[in-house]
Amino acid sequence: MSIWFYILCQVSVLGFALLGGVFLAFSDFIMRSLAHTSGRGGIEAMQVINREVFRYIFMALFLGLVPVSLVLTGYATFGLSSPGATLIAVSGMIYLVGGFGVTLVCNVPLNETLARMDLTIEDTQRFWTATYLPRWTFWNSVRTAACTAASAFLLLGILRMAQA
């Protein structure tokens, strides 16, 4: 394994773990806290969060791990033959499907629907409690598990390669 790929793997372990931690915070207490706000407070807060997330480090890390995962998967599949290569390739695929893919297919459509809703309409509150909170939190928990698994598989892959 080349030194650049080894360093990329180490940095990626940290990146996957950091994203998993952010997603865990949302599933564990942020969404629950927003659900307990009075009136429209939780809806409005989530609308703001969904706008602000595009401007900060989170989005750079979240999007940056897509090409990194492609490199991890491709190089481990076609460029490595040592033990641990499969674990490294799987880690990239897990992030691409469970972290990034779930976001695009499940969480983003819910965010876009919520963003278009008027806080003063009763249907917005019903959507928030009956649809958005349970579905968004469920899929966010899937993202948490995927990022955590990607980090763990990558770490195990690095360790297996180091032992070989």
C-alpha positions in Angstrom: 0.0 0.0 0.0 1.4 3.4 -0.9 2.0 6.0 1.8 -0.6 8.4 0.2 -3.3 5.8 0.3 -2.4 4.9 3.9 -2.7 8.5 4.9 -6.0 8.9 3.0 -7.3 5.8 4.9 -6.3 7.3 8.2 -7.9 10.6 7.5 -11.0 8.9 6.2 -11.4 6.9 9.4 -11.6 10.2 11.2 -13.9 11.8 8.6 -16.4 8.9 8.7 -16.3 8.9 12.5 -16.9 12.7 12.7 -19.9 12.5 10.4 -21.3 9.5 12.4 -21.0 11.6 15.5 -22.9 14.5 14.0 -25.6 12.2 12.8 -25.7 10.5 16.2 -26.2 13.9 17.9 -29.2 14.6 15.7 -30.8 11.2 16.2 -30.0 11.1 19.9 -31.0 14.5 21.3 -31.4 17.3 18.7 -34.4 15.9 16.9 -36.0 14.9 20.2 -35.4 18.4 21.6 -36.9 20.0 18.5 -39.9 17.8 18.9 -40.5 19.1 22.4 -40.4 22.7 21.5 -43.7 24.6 21.7 -45.7 25.5 18.7 -43.7 26.0 15.5 -40.2 26.4 17.2 -38.9 23.0 16.2 -40.1 23.4 12.6 -38.6 26.8 12.2 -35.3 25.7 13.8 -35.0 22.7 11.5 -35.7 24.9 8.5 -32.9 27.2 9.5 -30.5 24.2 10.2 -31.3 22.8 6.7 -30.4 26.2 5.1 -27.2 26.7 7.2 -25.8 23.3 6.8 -24.7 24.2 3.3 -22.4 26.9 4.5 -20.0 25.1 6.9 -17.4 22.5 7.4 -20.0 19.7 7.6 -21.0 20.0 4.0 -17.3 20.0 2.8 -16.7 16.9 4.8 -19.9 15.2 3.8 -19.4 15.9 0.1 -15.6 15.5 0.2 -16.0 11.9 1.4 -17.8 11.0 -1.8 -14.8 11.1 -4.1 -12.6 9.8 -1.2 -14.9 6.8 -0.9 -14.7 6.2 -4.6 -10.9 6.2 -4.4 -10.9 3.9 -1.4 -13.3 1.5 -3.1 -11.6 1.6 -6.5 -8.0 1.4 -5.3 -8.7 -1.3 -2.7 -10.6 -3.3 -5.4 -8.2 -2.9 -8.3 -4.9 -1.9 -6.7 -4.5 -3.9 -3.6 -4.3 -7.7 -3.1 -3.3 -7.9 0.5 -5.6 -8.8 3.4 -7.8 -5.9 4.4 -8.4 -4.7 0.9 -11.9 -6.0 0.9 -12.7 -4.3 4.2 -11.4 -1.0 2.8 -13.4 -1.3 -0.3 -16.5 -2.2 1.7 -16.0 0.9 3.9 -16.2 3.2 0.9 -19.3 1.5 -0.5 -21.0 1.7 2.9 -20.5 5.4 3.0 -21.6 5.9 -0.6 -24.8 4.0 -0.1 -25.7 4.4 3.6 -24.3 7.8 4.3 -24.5 9.8 1.0 -27.2 7.8 -0.8 -29.6 7.7 2.1 -29.2 11.4 2.5 -30.1 12.1 -1.2 -32.9 9.6 -1.4 -34.5 9.9 2.1 -33.4 13.0 4.1 -33.1 15.6 1.4 -36.6 15.2 0.0 -38.0 15.5 3.5 -35.9 18.7 4.1 -37.1 20.2 0.8 -40.7 19.5 1.6 -40.3 21.1 5.1 -38.5 24.1 3.6 -41.5 24.9 1.3 -44.0 24.7 4.1 -45.6 27.7 5.8 -45.2 27.8 9.6 -48.7 29.2 10.0 -50.6 26.4 8.4 -51.8 23.5 10.5 -50.8 20.9 7.9 -47.2 21.9 8.5 -47.5 20.9 12.2 -49.1 17.6 11.2 -46.4 16.9 8.6 -43.7 17.7 11.2 -45.0 15.4 13.9 -46.5 12.5 11.8 -44.1 12.3 8.9 -40.9 14.5 9.2 -39.8 13.7 12.7 -40.1 9.9 12.6 -38.9 9.4 9.1 -36.1 11.9 9.1 -34.8 10.6 12.4 -35.0 6.9 11.3 -33.0 7.6 8.1 -30.6 9.8 10.0 -30.0 6.8 12.4 -29.3 4.7 9.3 -26.7 7.4 8.3 -25.2 7.2 11.8 -24.8 3.5 11.6 -23.4 3.6 8.0 -20.8 6.2 8.9 -19.8 4.3 12.0 -19.6 1.1 10.1 -17.6 2.7 7.3 -15.1 4.0 9.9 -14.9 0.6 11.7 -14.4 -1.4 8.4 -11.8 1.0 7.2 -9.9 0.9 10.5 -10.0 -2.9 10.5 -8.9 -2.9 6.9 -5.9 -0.7 7.7 -5.0 -2.9 10.7 -5.2 -6.2 8.6 -3.0 -4.6 6.0 -0.5 -3.5 8.6 -0.4 -7.0 10.1 0.3 -8.6 6.7 
